[in-house]
């Protein structure tokens, strides 16, 4: 664990590493007793499970002595999981559940929310992807009269909008049944690789949530760099009821080959953090519908700190094939009324190397924001001490 620092996570996927000397995890439960009169000081009280939490980190900031000038560029990646509703995958207050029930039929859509039209011109639902140049592509959900395997393609009808339109089959009109998660995921993956291969690469995966094979699609931008962090994929139209759409984790992690190639002094690092904390905007205030707009706002709001990852040594996860006594894991904060006993334990922790996901429920890190930071230069030397107070918060507007 000694090689894995504490990391502040920014909204654009960047991280700030902290050299900590002390970490304090503080929880205060809002409960207490009150002595009742004429009862021999018998105490009564309420505990409504309403708790405050604070994380305090002390450490030092020093000059860089080495920087990897050969760091390669990274392409942004996103996922779409067709075995899970976005609501249950992203909200800790919702039990993890699939938007598939029974024999794999997507009954959430049987009410007509996703109209099962046979043409893209009449389709009312789908998924939108943005590339690194700001161009967008819509993959519409349509119906088909036979088996849904390999029902996908590009539609160039004259009545379509100027942007590129594609389709995948999700519903069989001959049997009045929706496709399985694996069928829909396969069609979604194929339409990207067969028609959008100059922009994206798609790959079928086992769902990270439900552990169902070939139901999750990982999408990688072809062009590397942070321009690929486009805040897509998103659903069309932008339903407020996120139980009605598949789980989606937006493009993140893009980095240019020269990013971070310069050494920074301790003062440089303090200035960067001081500037961010004095003026940074939480982009969560933008509605889902507005996420369809060109992603230039990422450059303005992307530095807002949304989470922290704090590693710890775990014997529970150590041993085994690794032969190591400990395994480095990340602390997490299991909030939500549907959280089970096992979900709150170290058993459910993720490896410390796990990339933070804003869309995940909670165990890739601790969501929240920096409440206070103090930086102190020590004795005129190029060394600063710091104290950062982090407030764990599940949702910030």
N, C-alpha and C positions, 0 to 999 in steps of 0.2 A: 504493500500500500504506500510505501514511502515515496514512490515515484509518481503517485497520482495526487495532484493538488486538489484543493477545493476550487470549484468553478462557479462563477456567476454566469448565468445564461441570458443572452440578449434576445430580443424578439426576432431579429434577423438570423438567428442561429449562431452568431459569434459567441465566443466565451472569453471571460477574463479569469485567469488563474491567480489564486491567492496563496501566498506562502504564510500559512497560519501557524501560530505558536500555541494558541488556545482556542478551543471551541466549546461554547456552552449552549446546550439545548434546554430551554426553559419552558415549562408548561404550568399554567395556573388554572386549576379547576374552579369554576365559580360556584362554590358551595361553602357552607358553614353552618354551624349550629347556633341555636338561640335557646337559652334557658327559659323554661316555662314557669310561671308563678305557681306557688302552692303545690309544687310537684317534686320538691327536693332537688331542684336544679336539673331535672330531666331535660335533655336537649333534643330539640327537633330541628329539622332542616330539609331543604330541597336540593336535589342535584339533577338539573335538567340537561346535563352533558353539554353545557355551553362553556367552552374553554378558551383561554388566551394562550398563544404560543409565541415565543421570541427566540431567535437564534443570534448569539453574540460571538463575533469572531475577532480575535486579536492576532496581529501578525506584523510582519515587516515587508517592506518593498525595497529592493536593491536594483542596481544597474544590471542590465543584461551583460553576460560575458560570452554568450554564444547564441547564434541564431541559425536555423537551418535555411541556408540560401538556396538549397536544392529542392525545397518543398514543391511538390507537383500540384497542378491545378486539380480541383475537385468539382465534379458535376453535381448539381442539386438532385435530390431524390424525393419521391413521394410514394404513397401507397394508397390503394383502394381495396377495402376488405368487403367482399360481397356476402360474407357469412355473418355480419354483425351490423346493427343499426348504429349510425353515428352518435346518437344520443347515449346509448349504453356503453359505447367505447370511449366517450370523451367526458362524461359527467359522473363524478364519484357518487352522486346521490341517486343514480339509476343502476339497478341491478344489471349485470352483464347478461344480455340476451340477444338472440339472433333475430333478424328480421325475416327469417325463414322458420316456418312451423310445419308440423305434420310431415307430409312426404316431400318436403323441400319446396313447397309452393309459397310464393311470396304473397301471402294473403293480406299483408299490410297494404298492398296495391290493388286488391280486388274491388275496392269501392270505386275505382276509376280515377284515383288520384294521379296515377300514371296511365293516361289513356292509351289503350292498346291499338293505335293506328298502324296501318301497314305502310304508310309513306312518311318520309321525313318532313315533308311540307306541313303535315298535320300533327306531328309529334309535339308533345308539350313538356317532355322531360328528358333529361340526359345529364351528361357530365362535361364540363368545360375544362380545357387545358390551355395554359399560356406557355409559349416558348421564351427563349432568352431575348428575343427581339421585340417582344410585346404582341406578337401575333397570337390569335386564339383559334381554337378548333373545338367544335361541338360534336360529341358522340351521343346521338339520340337513341332513346329506347323505343323499339318498335315491336310489333307482333308479326307472326309468320304462321302459315297454314300447315307446316310440317315440323319435323324435328328441328330443334334450335341449334344443334351443333353446326359450327362454322357459318352461322348466319351473321354476316358482318360485311361492311364495304363502305364505299364513298358514294354520296348522292350529289349529282350535279344538275338537278332540276332547275329550270329557268326561273321558277318562282321563289327560289331560296335566297336568303340574304347573301351579301358578298363574301362573308367569311366562310371558311371551308366547313362542310357538314358531312358527318359520317353516321353510321347506324350500327346497332347490334340488336339481335333478337333476344327478347326476354319473355315473350308470351306466345303460347301456341293456341291459335284460334280453333283448331280442330278438336282439341281436348279441353279447351278452356282452363288451361293450367299454366302457371308461370314456371320458368326454367329453374333449375337448381343453381345454387351459388357457384358451383364448379363450372356449369355451362356458361353462365353469364360472364364469369371471370375469364374463361377461355376465349369467348368472343371478344371481350374488351381487350385482352392481351393481343389477340390476332389482328384486330383492326389497327392497333397502334403500330405493330411490327410490319404489317403489310402495306400500310398507307401513310404512315407518319414517321417512317424510319430515319428520315433525314433530320428529324427534330427530337424524337424520343426513342428510347429502348424500353420494352416492357418484358417482364419476367414473372411467371407464375410462382407463387410461394405458398407454404402452409401458413394459415392464419396465425398471427402472433397472439390473438385473443382466444379463439375457439379451438385452435389446434386442428382444424379441418384442412386437409390437403387440397392444394390447387384452388383455393378460394380467394386468395389475396394476390394482388398484382402490384409489383414494384415497378415504378416508372422512373427512368433516369434521363435527364436532359442530355442531349448529344453534345452541346456546347458547354464547356466548363465555365465556372465563375459565378459570382453572387447575383448576376442578372437572372440566373435560373431560379432564384427564390421568389417565385411569382405569386405566392399565396393561392395557388390552384393545386390540385383539382377542386372544383366546387360544383354543387348540384345546380341544375336548371329545371324549373325556376327555383328561387331561393326560398324553400319552405322553412317556415318557422318551426314546424314540427320535425325535429331531426331524428325522430324515430322512424320516419318514412324514407330515409335515404341511407345508402351504405356508408360505413365508416370510412373517412378519408383523412389522411395526414398530408398536409400540403408540402410542396417542394421546399426543401431546406438543405443547408450544408454546402452550398456552392462556394467555391473559393478560387481566386485567381492564383496563378503560379508565383506572383510576386508579393502576395498578401503576407504580411508578417516577416518580410525578408530583411527588415532593418532592425538593428539593435536599438533598444530604448533605455534611457536612463531612468533612475527611480523617479526623478521629477517628471519625466515624460509620462510615466504610467499614472502618477498621481494626478497630473493635469487632465489626462484622458478620463479617468474616473470622476474627478471633481466636476469636469464639464458635463459629463453625461448625467450625473446625479442632480446637477443644478438646473438642467433643462432637457428633459426627455419626455416624450409623449407616448402613452400607452395606446397602441393601435387597435386594441379591442373595442374602442368606441365606434369603430367603423362597422356597419352592419354587414351581414353576409352578402346581401345584394350588391353592396358597393365594392365587394372584393372582386367583382367582375371587371372593374375599371383597370386601366393600365397600372402596373405595379410601381410607378415612379415614387409613390409615397413611401416605399420601403427605405429609400435613401434618406428620408427625412425622419421617420419614426423608428427605424429598425434598431436603434441602440438602447431602447428601453429595457431594463433588467426585469425579467419575468420569472426567474427561478434560480435555485442554487442546488448544486450537487456536492454532497459531503460524503467522502468515502469512509468506510470503517472496515476493520478486519473481522472476518466471520469464520469461526471454526465449524459452524453448522454446514457451510458450503465448501469447506476445505477438504483436503484428503482426496480419496478416490483416485482417478486416473492421473490427476495432476501431481500427486506425491507431495503437495505443499500443505503445511499445517493450516494456513489461513487462505481465505479467498477475499479479495477486496470487493465490497459491495457498497451501494449507495443508500444512505438514510432516505426514508420517504415518510409522508404524513398521510395515513389512511383515514380520511374523513368520509362522511356520507352515512346516511341512515341505513343503507343496505349492506354495509361492510361486515363481512363475517369474521369470526375469531381468527381463522388461519390467514386471512388477508392482511391482518394487522401485525403479523409476526415477521421475524427475519427470514422465514421460509419463503416469503413472497417478494423479497428484495431482488433487485437487478444487479448485475455486475457493474463495478465502478466505471468501466469503460463504455457503458451504455450511453448512446446519444439521447439527450433530453428531447422529449416530444411534448409539445404544448397540447396536442390533441389527445394524449393518453389519459388514463384515469388519474393516476398519481404516482406510480412507483418508479418512474424513470428519474425522479428528483423531487424537490419540494418547490411547489409553485409559490409565488409571492413577490415581494418587492423590498428594496432597501429602504428602511425607514430613517436611518441616520448613519452618517459616516464621519469619522474624525481622522485626519492625517496630521502627523507631527514629525517634523524633521529633527533628527537626533544630533545635537552637538555640532551643527554646521557641516556634518558629513553627508555624503550622497546616499543616505539611508533614511527611510521614513518608517515610523510605526503607524499602525492603523487600528481602529476599532470600527467594525461595521455591525450595525444592528439590522437584522433581516426579519421582516414580518411575514410569516407564512399565510398566504391568502389564496383560496382556490380560484376565485374569479374577481378580477379588478376591472372596473369600468372607468 
